[in-house]
């Protein structure tokens, strides 16, 4: 009886391990397909493909990054925000993630959060082209905030 239990347990562990390897490979394949679509500018298709794996792979950094980009570029900045926030929570030093999260905040009109992140990345001395893009976003944030301030008269007069 003891040998039978050991064989059953070993078989179960092998099957379970194999299932985990298969899942990781299909995540990698899904992410590769999503990234290929993103490279082609087919963001809506990448987003639709992401939906097929969302339940299984949400929370995996590579999936979340591709999903976030697809969501952001297909007009879903709030979904992108959640994906990028999940990555940023565990990988605070990844500048690209922080930049995409800042862009998602901007497109969601969360200007304060966008400005904070853009400013933090700017302080890390990024490359000149990244610096120029951040400066452009910061100017747009200033314009948007000043428009909001002048659009709503103060109740205090």
Secondary structure in CASP SS format (residue, H / E / C, confidence):
PFRMAT SS
TARGET T0000
AUTHOR 0000-0000-0000
METHOD secondary structure of the structure
MODEL  1
X C 1.00
X H 1.00
X H 1.00
X H 1.00
X H 1.00
X H 1.00
X H 1.00
X H 1.00
X H 1.00
X H 1.00
X H 1.00
X H 1.00
X H 1.00
X H 1.00
X H 1.00
X H 1.00
X H 1.00
X H 1.00
X H 1.00
X H 1.00
X H 1.00
X H 1.00
X H 1.00
X H 1.00
X H 1.00
X H 1.00
X H 1.00
X H 1.00
X H 1.00
X H 1.00
X H 1.00
X H 1.00
X H 1.00
X H 1.00
X H 1.00
X H 1.00
X H 1.00
X H 1.00
X H 1.00
X C 1.00
X C 1.00
X C 1.00
X H 1.00
X H 1.00
X H 1.00
X H 1.00
X H 1.00
X H 1.00
X H 1.00
X H 1.00
X H 1.00
X H 1.00
X H 1.00
X H 1.00
X H 1.00
X H 1.00
X H 1.00
X C 1.00
X C 1.00
X C 1.00
X H 1.00
X H 1.00
X H 1.00
X H 1.00
X H 1.00
X H 1.00
X H 1.00
X H 1.00
X H 1.00
X H 1.00
X H 1.00
X H 1.00
X H 1.00
X C 1.00
X C 1.00
X C 1.00
X H 1.00
X H 1.00
X H 1.00
X H 1.00
X H 1.00
X H 1.00
X H 1.00
X H 1.00
X H 1.00
X H 1.00
X H 1.00
X H 1.00
X H 1.00
X H 1.00
X C 1.00
X C 1.00
X C 1.00
X C 1.00
X H 1.00
X H 1.00
X H 1.00
X H 1.00
X H 1.00
X H 1.00
X H 1.00
X H 1.00
X H 1.00
X H 1.00
X H 1.00
X H 1.00
X H 1.00
X C 1.00
X C 1.00
X C 1.00
X H 1.00
X H 1.00
X H 1.00
X H 1.00
X H 1.00
X H 1.00
X H 1.00
X H 1.00
X H 1.00
X H 1.00
X H 1.00
X H 1.00
X H 1.00
X C 1.00
X C 1.00
X C 1.00
X C 1.00
X H 1.00
X H 1.00
X H 1.00
X H 1.00
X H 1.00
X H 1.00
X H 1.00
X H 1.00
X H 1.00
X H 1.00
X H 1.00
X H 1.00
X H 1.00
X H 1.00
X H 1.00
X H 1.00
X H 1.00
X H 1.00
X H 1.00
X H 1.00
X H 1.00
X H 1.00
X H 1.00
X H 1.00
X C 1.00
X C 1.00
X C 1.00
X C 1.00
X C 1.00
X C 1.00
END
